[in-house]
Amino acid sequence: MLENFPGARSRPCDSGERSVFEKRAASPGLKGRIGRDARTRQGVQVALSTGEVPVERRGASVEADAWSALAGVSSTVLAMAAVTIALVAYRSEHQRARFESARALHHDLTTGEVASARKIMGSLHYGGFGSSDSAHDQASALTAYFTLLWCFERIEAGRTALVGGSIHARHSRDEAVDYLDSLVAWHVAEYACGFATARRKLAESVGAEVSDSASTAAFKRLLSVLQERGLVDRSYRAGRCPGAECPCACHDAPPS
């Protein structure tokens, strides 16, 4: 038995002595660690029961929220930049297409069958029918008359479409419309007298009035708007020529 070995026999502790374990338990360092552990466990239990987050975790959460907000702002800025670039590109392409439409309308007036019709109309405007004009010449002149009228009708319709499709404010100038007006203004002035003179000569040749009221309506609107803008002299009158008061050069030409 252990008690038979020397030194192995236990002796009772007197009241003035404490065991090694008691001394260690009573040490300040151990007491501090035990207190901290207890407070930590208590804090965890309180957080779990109340839903509160420890300070360290709250700090990490605030930092994560800040980064998330920054990412959201960055995404918004990038989206706005993309929209701005797309809008600028759209406006540029839109304006380019409008200028092309204006150029095409002017091209229609100066090429192809319209250009051929203008030759006949010019001869009729500044010259006229002789006493031996054939019915073929009269038919060709009438065809040329309406071919040119219908061309101006297309121009007036195209201009109206450009004005209606403008993205500019109503009080501001539209560069594409200005461009078209500057291209066709002198042509409109020329034929304000030319149509009136040709119509009178055609009626005298065939012995009947030319039925063109529907076709001349668009030309009259085009003439009026260009006169309002100061691009065509107001002395011109659509459908009739005031004679000596008309500024057309045809009145300076010698009579045929």
URLINSUL-V494415 format. One record per backbone hydrogen bond with DSSP energy under -1.0 kcal/mol. NH is the residue of the N-H (numbers start at 1). CO is the residue of the C=O. If there is no record, write none. Layout:
NH,CO + NH,CO
//
This chain:
4,1 + 5,2 + 8,5 + 17,14 + 23,19 + 24,20 + 25,21 + 26,22 + 27,24 + 31,27 + 32,28 + 33,29 + 34,30 + 35,31 + 36,32 + 37,33 + 38,34 + 39,35 + 40,36 + 41,37 + 42,38 + 43,39 + 44,40 + 45,41 + 46,42 + 47,43 + 48,44 + 49,45 + 50,46 + 51,47 + 58,54 + 59,55 + 60,56 + 61,57 + 62,58 + 63,59 + 64,60 + 65,61 + 66,62 + 67,63 + 68,64 + 69,65 + 70,66 + 71,67 + 72,68 + 73,69 + 74,70 + 75,71 + 76,72 + 77,73 + 78,74 + 79,75 + 80,76 + 81,77 + 82,78 + 83,79 + 84,80 + 85,81 + 86,82 + 87,83 + 88,84 + 89,85 + 90,86 + 91,87 + 92,88 + 93,89 + 94,90 + 95,91 + 96,92 + 97,93 + 98,94 + 99,95 + 100,96 + 101,97 + 102,98 + 103,99 + 104,100 + 105,101 + 106,102 + 107,103 + 108,104 + 109,105 + 115,111 + 116,112 + 117,113 + 118,114 + 119,115 + 120,116 + 121,117 + 122,118 + 123,119 + 124,120 + 125,121 + 126,122 + 127,123 + 133,130 + 138,134 + 139,135 + 140,136 + 141,137 + 142,138 + 143,139 + 144,140 + 145,141 + 146,142 + 147,143 + 148,144 + 149,145 + 150,146 + 151,147 + 152,148 + 153,149 + 154,150 + 155,151 + 156,152 + 157,153 + 158,154 + 159,155 + 160,156 + 161,157 + 162,158 + 163,159 + 164,160 + 165,161 + 166,163 + 172,169 + 178,174 + 179,175 + 180,176 + 181,177 + 182,178 + 183,179 + 184,180 + 185,181 + 188,184 + 189,185 + 190,186 + 191,187 + 192,188 + 194,190 + 195,191 + 197,193 + 198,194 + 199,195 + 200,196 + 201,197 + 202,198 + 203,199 + 204,200 + 205,201 + 206,202 + 207,203 + 212,210 + 216,212 + 220,216 + 221,217 + 222,218 + 223,219 + 224,220 + 225,221 + 226,222 + 227,223 + 228,224 + 229,225 + 230,227 + 231,226 + 232,226 + 236,233 + 245,242 + 246,243 + 251,248 + 252,249
//
